């Protein structure tokens, strides 16, 4: 797979940053204007108790500056991700980090000063001043977090650390995307493949078993060659998290991470325990995969191979758009019309190119513009599903920004993956309704199993690893590349049934942890799993045409951060403090496996031929 330069990609498949700023020069002027306005925010310090109008003025100034800061941040981030090798955008992103630190320092007095107001003051201010209405939830949340708020001087000092707090993540991003010496391997057809992240993702899914073993071993062993470096950056990240947790008087890094959105700690631990309880269903899937691939012994490098090798369907960008738009029809005409705008108006940067950031994401922080989506589209069904996923994020950002005032538009991370995985569910329903051959049906059903594997089991495996990793840091134990490799191996082998001969987790898999960028956003990944189970529950209600469900779901997408995330989901009809969403997802998983086994066992689809494993030829 050749890697194109960005200029070779058609304009309609590159996002338009001009919607944010017409030029880098215009961006610089906007950044300088924010910097010049910061003293205006500081002018309210010591005066919040003067009147409700004074407090409203301070909060409005803080909100206005934060809004503009987000916009300049989005521009710099997107420009830097177009080509991580380019120095200027990286410098622009650093300027935003420095500006954000200055902004945080200037705003640091707000929460301590609000908490110092006499009892009952906030309630009386809210009753007297309509301008404070958009800030009610934030003001009540400040009071909830009073025990973890520091005096003004300490808050200001802590805010200044933002200049360095993201260093570990930034170093990892640049090194892994731009400077890492990607290995080159010779494939079975005689071609050479340089394993950049998009190429690795494509080739690890090869139908040829020798190739996928070669690709995975070469890539992970290359990562292992820099295990000390990755261990050092990961240690820096875990120590940063523990520093902030201790400074704010939390018992652990996990407690600090969850408290920001008021998520009960048992939600995290219940997920890990529940998924471990359901490992027999996961092992059933792995045995089914081995049977369908026709391999006598399933290995970790077999996990991305197509379940039905005869189905090699690819999708053009136009076909992907059509399928995604048609699949979302149950959500109504307005939802669909915005999706069409996203494609037509260049909200999406679709194809991989040299130096481009790997993976996919949606960025919706530019409140006054529109969301942006980064993709590395290769034409497989997985890519179509990823596009639907990111458009789910984009639609939640779009509807929240449209409906909510800026103060409550930003939805909590805990619910961020509901809309995305909900879209994936509608997409596969749509695709299944339009196939009439057994092979394609099994392939699509297999993709649903892959989603459950990748989003529920794999992300919870990551969550358990991440929890243990941060516990090591919290206890003062060494967080080194070797220690993390050992920990990752033990947890991965438990999940994949290595000791029960369900799936062999080869030794080189110990380095996979260093490939995962989300570990630099502490305690983020578990929310993929919780959101997936929530979306499965909601999607089932939509399939059943439950009265009012579409309106409730769209209201959820439009609610932003106007409530705590557990409450937002309760309003939509899902209680994440129970086992019901996970148990329901496992019911769906086993039902899908029943159908696949019936199709395969009934002779409608023969198992694939076994392929021998040869020695890798580097």
C-alpha positions in Angstrom: 0.0 0.0 0.0 1.7 3.2 -1.2 1.6 6.3 1.0 0.5 9.5 -0.8 1.6 13.0 0.0 -1.2 15.2 1.2 -1.3 17.3 -2.0 -2.1 14.2 -4.1 -5.4 13.7 -2.2 -8.5 15.4 -3.9 -9.5 18.5 -2.2 -13.1 17.3 -1.4 -11.5 14.6 0.8 -9.5 17.1 2.8 -11.0 19.1 5.6 -11.3 22.9 5.2 -9.6 24.6 8.0 -10.6 28.0 6.5 -13.9 27.5 8.3 -11.9 28.2 11.4 -9.5 30.8 10.2 -8.7 31.9 6.6 -5.0 31.7 7.2 -2.2 31.1 9.8 -1.8 34.8 10.0 -5.5 35.2 11.0 -5.0 32.5 13.6 -2.0 34.3 15.0 -4.1 37.5 15.3 -6.9 35.6 17.1 -4.3 34.0 19.5 -2.8 37.4 20.3 -6.2 38.9 20.9 -6.9 36.2 23.5 -3.5 36.9 25.1 -4.2 40.6 25.3 -7.6 40.0 26.9 -6.5 37.8 29.7 -6.0 40.7 32.2 -9.7 41.5 31.8 -10.5 38.2 33.4 -8.1 38.9 36.3 -9.8 42.2 36.9 -12.8 40.4 38.6 -10.6 38.8 41.2 -11.6 39.6 44.8 -14.9 41.1 43.7 -17.2 38.1 43.0 -19.1 38.7 46.3 -19.9 42.3 45.4 -23.1 41.3 43.5 -24.7 38.7 41.3 -24.0 40.9 38.3 -20.3 41.0 39.1 -20.2 37.2 39.3 -22.1 36.9 36.0 -19.7 39.3 34.4 -16.7 37.2 35.5 -18.2 33.9 34.3 -19.2 35.4 31.0 -15.7 36.7 30.5 -14.2 33.4 31.4 -16.6 31.6 29.1 -15.9 33.9 26.1 -12.2 33.5 26.4 -12.4 29.8 26.8 -14.6 29.6 23.7 -12.0 31.5 21.6 -9.2 29.5 23.1 -10.9 26.3 22.1 -11.2 27.6 18.5 -7.5 28.5 18.2 -6.7 25.2 19.8 -8.7 23.2 17.3 -7.0 24.9 14.4 -3.5 24.3 15.7 -4.3 20.7 16.5 -5.8 19.8 13.2 -3.1 21.5 11.2 -0.4 19.7 13.2 -2.2 16.3 12.6 -2.1 16.8 8.8 1.6 16.2 8.9 3.3 15.4 12.2 6.7 16.0 10.6 6.0 19.7 10.0 7.6 21.9 12.6 5.5 25.1 12.3 2.1 23.5 13.3 3.8 21.7 16.2 5.1 25.1 17.4 1.6 26.6 17.0 0.2 23.8 19.2 2.8 24.6 21.8 1.8 28.2 21.7 -1.8 27.1 22.5 -0.6 25.0 25.4 1.3 28.0 26.8 -1.7 30.3 26.2 -4.0 27.8 27.9 -1.7 27.7 30.9 -1.8 31.5 31.1 -5.5 31.4 30.8 -5.8 28.8 33.6 -3.6 30.8 35.8 -5.7 34.0 35.3 -8.9 32.1 36.0 -7.5 30.1 38.9 -9.1 32.4 41.5 -12.7 31.7 40.4 -13.5 28.4 42.1 -11.7 29.1 45.4 -13.4 32.6 45.6 -16.8 31.2 44.7 -16.4 28.6 47.5 -15.4 31.3 49.9 -18.7 33.1 49.5 -21.0 33.0 52.5 -23.5 30.2 52.7 -26.6 30.8 50.6 -24.9 33.5 48.4 -24.9 31.4 45.2 -28.5 30.4 45.6 -29.6 34.0 46.1 -27.4 35.1 43.2 -29.0 32.5 40.9 -32.5 33.7 41.9 -31.6 37.3 41.3 -29.6 37.3 38.1 -30.9 35.7 34.9 -27.4 35.9 33.3 -26.3 33.2 35.7 -28.8 30.6 34.5 -26.3 29.0 32.0 -23.8 28.6 34.8 -26.1 26.9 37.4 -24.9 23.4 36.8 -21.2 24.5 36.9 -21.7 26.5 40.1 -23.4 23.6 41.8 -20.6 21.3 40.6 -18.0 23.7 42.1 -19.6 23.3 45.4 -19.7 19.5 45.1 -15.9 19.4 44.5 -15.1 21.8 47.3 -12.9 19.3 49.2 -10.6 19.1 46.2 -10.3 22.8 45.4 -7.1 24.5 46.5 -6.6 28.1 47.7 -6.3 30.7 44.9 -2.5 30.8 44.9 -2.1 27.1 44.8 -4.8 26.8 42.0 -2.8 29.4 40.0 0.4 27.5 40.4 -1.3 24.2 39.5 -2.7 25.8 36.4 0.7 26.9 35.3 1.8 23.2 35.2 -0.4 22.8 32.1 2.7 24.0 30.1 4.4 20.7 30.9 1.5 18.3 31.8 1.0 17.1 28.3 4.7 16.6 27.5 4.6 12.8 27.7 1.7 12.5 25.4 3.1 15.0 22.9 6.5 13.3 22.8 4.7 9.9 22.3 2.6 11.4 19.5 5.5 12.9 17.5 7.8 9.9 18.0 5.3 7.2 17.2 3.8 9.0 14.2 6.8 10.9 12.7 10.2 9.7 14.0 9.6 6.0 14.8 11.6 3.8 12.4 8.7 1.8 11.0 9.9 -1.7 10.0 9.7 -2.9 6.4 8.7 -6.5 5.6 8.6 -8.6 2.5 5.1 -10.1 2.0 4.3 -13.4 0.5 3.6 -11.9 -2.9 7.1 -10.5 -3.0 6.2 -6.9 -2.3 7.8 -4.8 0.5 5.5 -3.1 3.0 6.7 -0.3 5.3 4.6 -0.7 8.4 3.3 2.8 9.2 0.3 2.7 11.5 -2.3 2.7 8.7 -0.3 0.0 6.8 0.1 -2.1 9.9 -3.7 -1.9 10.5 -4.3 -3.0 6.9 -1.7 -5.8 6.7 -2.5 -7.4 10.1 -5.9 -8.2 8.6 -4.4 -10.1 5.7 -6.1 -13.3 4.6 -2.6 -14.8 4.4 -1.6 -16.2 7.8 2.2 -16.0 7.1 1.8 -12.3 6.3 -0.2 -11.3 9.3 2.2 -13.2 11.7 5.1 -11.5 10.0 3.5 -8.1 10.1 2.5 -8.3 13.8 5.7 -9.8 15.0 7.8 -7.3 13.1 5.8 -4.3 14.2 5.6 -5.2 17.9 9.2 -6.2 18.1 10.1 -2.9 16.6 8.1 -1.2 19.3 9.9 -3.4 21.8 13.2 -2.1 20.6 12.2 1.2 22.1 10.6 -0.2 25.2 12.8 1.8 27.5 11.7 5.0 25.8 8.0 4.2 25.8 8.3 3.1 29.4 9.8 6.5 30.3 7.1 8.5 28.6 4.4 6.2 30.1 6.0 6.6 33.6 6.0 10.4 33.1 2.3 10.3 32.3 1.3 8.1 35.3 3.4 10.3 37.6 1.6 13.4 36.2 -1.7 11.9 37.0 -0.7 10.9 40.5 0.8 14.4 41.2 -2.6 16.0 40.3 -4.5 13.4 42.3 -2.4 13.9 45.4 -2.3 17.6 45.1 -6.1 17.7 45.0 -6.4 15.2 47.9 -7.7 12.2 46.1 -7.0 8.7 47.2 -5.9 7.5 43.8 -5.5 8.6 40.2 -8.7 6.7 39.3 -10.7 8.6 42.0 -9.4 11.9 40.6 -10.2 11.0 37.0 -13.8 9.8 37.8 -14.7 12.6 40.1 -14.6 15.3 37.4 -17.8 13.9 35.9 -19.1 12.5 39.2 -18.9 8.9 38.1 -19.2 6.4 40.9 -16.0 4.3 41.3 -18.1 1.0 41.3 -19.0 1.8 37.6 -15.4 1.2 36.7 -14.8 -1.8 38.9 -18.2 -3.3 38.1 -17.2 -3.2 34.4 -13.9 -5.0 34.9 -15.5 -7.6 37.2 -18.5 -8.1 34.8 -16.3 -8.5 31.7 -14.2 -11.0 33.6 -17.3 -12.9 34.5 -18.3 -13.0 30.8 -15.0 -14.3 29.6 -16.5 -17.7 28.7 -18.6 -15.9 26.0 -15.5 -14.2 24.7 -13.7 -17.6 24.6 -16.7 -19.0 22.7 -16.1 -16.3 20.1 -12.4 -17.1 19.9 -13.1 -20.8 19.4 -15.6 -19.9 16.7 -13.1 -17.7 15.0 -10.5 -20.5 15.0 -13.1 -22.8 13.4 -14.1 -20.3 10.7 -10.5 -19.6 9.9 -9.7 -23.3 9.7 -6.7 -23.1 12.0 -5.9 -25.8 14.5 -4.6 -23.3 17.0 -5.7 -19.7 17.1 -2.9 -17.1 17.7 -3.2 -13.4 18.6 -2.1 -12.5 15.1 -5.2 -14.3 13.7 -7.6 -11.8 15.5 -7.8 -9.3 12.6 -8.0 -11.8 9.7 -11.3 -11.7 7.8 -13.7 -14.4 9.1 -14.9 -15.1 5.6 -11.9 -14.8 3.3 -14.2 -15.0 0.2 -15.8 -11.7 1.1 -13.3 -9.1 -0.1 -15.8 -6.2 -0.7 -14.3 -2.8 -0.6 -16.2 0.5 -0.5 -15.5 3.8 -2.3 -15.8 7.0 -0.4 -19.1 7.7 -2.2 -20.5 4.2 -1.3 -19.4 4.7 2.3 -21.3 8.0 2.4 -24.4 6.4 0.9 -24.5 3.5 3.4 -23.9 5.7 6.4 -26.5 8.2 5.5 -29.1 5.6 4.7 -28.4 3.7 7.9 -29.1 6.8 10.0 -32.6 7.3 8.5 -34.4 6.2 11.6 -33.0 9.3 13.4 -34.9 11.6 11.1 -34.4 14.1 8.3 -32.5 16.8 10.2 -29.9 14.3 11.4 -29.4 13.0 7.9 -29.2 16.4 6.4 -26.4 17.4 8.7 -24.5 14.2 7.8 -24.8 15.2 4.1 -23.4 18.6 5.0 -20.4 17.0 6.7 -19.5 15.3 3.4 -20.3 18.1 1.1 -18.7 20.9 3.1 -15.4 19.2 3.9 -15.7 18.5 7.6 -13.8 15.2 7.0 -10.1 14.5 6.2 -10.6 11.1 4.8 -7.4 9.4 3.4 -4.0 8.5 5.0 -1.0 10.5 3.8 2.7 10.7 4.6 3.2 12.0 8.1 -0.6 12.3 8.9 -1.6 11.3 12.4 -2.8 7.7 12.6 -6.2 6.5 13.7 -9.4 8.4 13.6 -11.2 11.0 15.7 -13.9 13.7 15.8 -13.0 17.2 17.1 -16.1 19.2 18.1 -14.6 21.9 20.3 -15.0 24.8 17.8 -18.4 25.8 19.2 -19.2 28.4 16.6 -18.0 26.4 13.5 -18.7 22.7 13.1 -17.0 19.4 14.1 -14.1 18.0 12.2 -13.3 14.4 11.5 -9.9 12.8 10.9 -9.9 9.4 9.1 -7.3 7.0 7.6 -9.8 5.4 5.2 -8.7 2.2 3.4 -12.0 1.1 1.9 -12.8 -1.9 4.1 -16.0 -2.3 5.9 -14.1 -1.6 9.1 -13.4 1.9 7.7 -17.0 2.5 6.8 -17.9 1.5 10.3 -15.3 3.8 11.7 -16.6 6.7 9.6 -20.1 6.0 11.0 -18.5 6.0 14.5 -16.8 9.3 14.1 -19.9 10.9 12.6 -21.8 9.9 15.7 -19.3 11.9 17.7 -19.6 14.8 15.3 -23.4 14.8 15.5 -23.4 14.8 19.3 -21.1 17.8 19.1 -23.1 19.5 16.5 -26.5 19.0 18.3 -25.1 20.0 21.7 -23.4 23.1 20.3 -26.6 24.0 18.5 -28.9 23.4 21.5 -26.8 24.3 24.6 -25.2 27.6 25.7 -21.4 27.3 25.6 -21.3 26.8 29.3 -23.0 23.4 29.0 -22.3 22.4 25.4 -19.3 20.2 26.1 -20.6 16.7 26.8 -18.8 14.4 29.4 -16.3 11.9 28.1 -18.3 9.1 29.8 -21.1 9.5 27.3 -18.9 10.4 24.3 -18.8 6.9 22.9 -22.5 6.2 23.0 -23.4 8.2 19.9 -20.5 6.7 18.0 -21.2 3.0 18.8 -24.9 3.6 18.4 -24.2 4.7 14.8 -22.2 1.5 14.2 -25.1 -0.5 15.4 -27.5 1.2 13.0 -25.0 0.7 10.2 -24.7 -3.0 10.6 -28.5 -3.3 10.8 -28.7 -1.5 7.5 -26.1 -3.6 5.9 -27.7 -6.9 7.1 -31.0 -5.8 5.6 -29.4 -5.5 2.2 -27.5 -8.7 1.8 -28.9 -12.0 0.5 -25.9 -14.3 0.5 -24.8 -16.3 3.5 -21.1 -15.4 3.2 -21.7 -11.7 3.3 -24.2 -12.1 6.1 -21.7 -14.1 8.2 -19.0 -11.5 7.4 -21.2 -8.7 8.7 -22.3 -10.6 11.7 -18.7 -11.3 12.3 -18.0 -7.6 12.2 -20.5 -7.1 15.0 -18.7 -9.7 17.0 -15.5 -7.9 16.2 -17.0 -4.7 17.5 -18.0 -6.4 20.8 -14.5 -8.0 21.0 -12.7 -4.7 20.3 -14.9 -2.3 22.2 -16.1 -4.3 25.2 -13.5 -7.0 25.9 -10.3 -5.3 24.4 -11.1 -1.9 25.9 -11.9 -3.5 29.3 -8.6 -5.4 29.0 -6.9 -2.1 28.5 -8.9 -0.6 31.4 -7.7 -3.3 33.7 -4.1 -2.9 32.5 -4.3 0.9 32.9 -5.8 0.5 36.5 -2.9 -1.8 37.5 -0.4 0.5 35.9 -1.6 3.5 37.8 -1.8 1.6 41.0 1.9 0.8 40.5 2.7 4.5 40.2 0.4 5.4 43.2 2.3 2.8 45.3 5.7 4.2 44.2 6.7 1.1 42.3 8.8 1.4 39.1 6.8 1.9 35.9 9.3 0.7 33.3 8.9 -0.7 29.8 9.8 -4.2 31.1 7.4 -4.0 34.0 4.6 -2.8 31.7 5.4 -5.6 29.2 5.1 -8.2 32.0 1.9 -6.8 33.3 0.4 -6.5 29.8 1.3 -10.1 29.0 -0.4 -11.5 32.1 -3.6 -9.6 31.6 -3.8 -10.3 27.9 -3.2 -14.0 28.4 -6.0 -14.1 31.0 -8.5 -12.4 28.7 -7.6 -14.5 25.6 -7.5 -17.8 27.5 -3.9 -18.5 26.7 -3.5 -21.0 29.5 -6.7 -22.8 28.5 -5.4 -23.1 24.9 -8.2 -20.8 23.6 -5.8 -18.4 21.9 -2.0 -18.3 22.0 -0.8 -14.9 23.0 2.7 -14.9 21.5 5.6 -13.4 23.4 6.0 -10.4 21.1 2.5 -9.2 22.1 4.0 -8.0 25.3 5.0 -4.8 23.5 1.5 -3.9 22.3 0.8 -1.6 25.2 3.3 0.9 23.8 1.2 1.2 20.6 -1.9 2.5 22.4 -2.1 6.4 22.5 -5.2 6.4 24.7 -3.1 5.3 27.7 -1.9 8.9 27.8 -5.5 10.1 28.5 -5.7 8.4 31.9 -8.8 6.2 32.5 -10.4 7.1 29.1 -10.6 3.6 27.5 -13.1 2.1 29.9 -15.7 4.5 28.6 -15.6 2.8 25.2 -16.9 -0.3 26.8 -19.5 1.4 29.0 -20.7 3.5 26.1 -20.9 0.5 23.8 -23.1 -1.4 26.3 -25.3 1.7 26.7 -25.6 2.2 22.9 -26.6 -1.5 22.5 -29.5 -1.0 25.0 -30.6 2.2 23.2 -30.3 0.7 19.7 -32.4 -2.2 20.8 -35.1 0.2 21.9 -35.0 2.0 18.5 -35.2 -1.3 16.6 -38.3 -2.2 18.7 -39.8 1.2 17.8 -40.3 2.0 21.5 -42.6 5.0 21.7 -40.7 8.3 22.1 -37.2 6.6 22.0 -35.9 8.6 19.0 -36.9 11.9 20.6 -35.3 10.8 23.9 -32.2 9.8 22.1 -31.9 13.0 20.1 -32.5 14.9 23.4 -29.6 13.0 24.9 -27.4 14.0 22.0 -28.5 17.6 22.4 -28.0 17.7 26.2 -24.2 18.4 26.2 -23.0 18.6 29.7 -26.1 20.0 31.3 -26.2 17.0 33.7 -23.8 14.4 35.1 -23.3 11.6 32.6 -24.9 8.8 34.6 -28.0 11.0 34.8 -27.9 11.9 31.1 -28.1 8.2 30.3 -30.8 7.5 32.8 -32.9 10.2 31.0 -32.3 8.3 27.8 -33.4 5.0 29.4 -30.1 3.3 30.5 -28.9 2.8 34.1 -25.1 2.4 34.0 -24.9 1.6 37.8 -26.4 -1.8 37.1 -25.2 -4.9 35.2 -28.1 -4.7 32.7 -26.4 -3.0 29.8 -23.4 -5.4 29.9 -25.6 -8.4 30.3 -27.8 -7.3 27.4 -24.7 -6.9 25.2 -23.6 -10.4 26.1 -27.1 -11.7 25.1 -26.7 -10.0 21.7 -23.2 -11.5 21.3 -24.4 -15.0 22.1 -27.4 -14.7 19.8 -25.1 -13.6 16.9 -22.8 -16.5 17.5 -25.8 -18.9 17.5 -26.8 -17.6 14.0 -23.2 -17.8 12.7 -22.9 -21.4 14.0 -26.2 -22.3 12.4 -25.1 -20.9 9.0 -21.7 -22.6 9.2 -22.9 -25.8 10.7 -25.8 -26.0 8.2 -23.3 -26.1 5.3 -24.4 -22.7 4.0 -20.8 -21.5 4.6 -17.8 -23.8 4.7 -15.0 -23.1 7.1 -11.9 -21.6 5.6 -8.8 -23.7 4.7 -6.0 -24.0 7.2 -2.8 -22.2 6.4 0.6 -23.2 7.7 2.7 -20.7 9.6 6.1 -20.2 8.1 9.1 -18.4 9.5 9.0 -14.7 9.0 11.2 -13.3 6.2 12.4 -9.9 7.2 
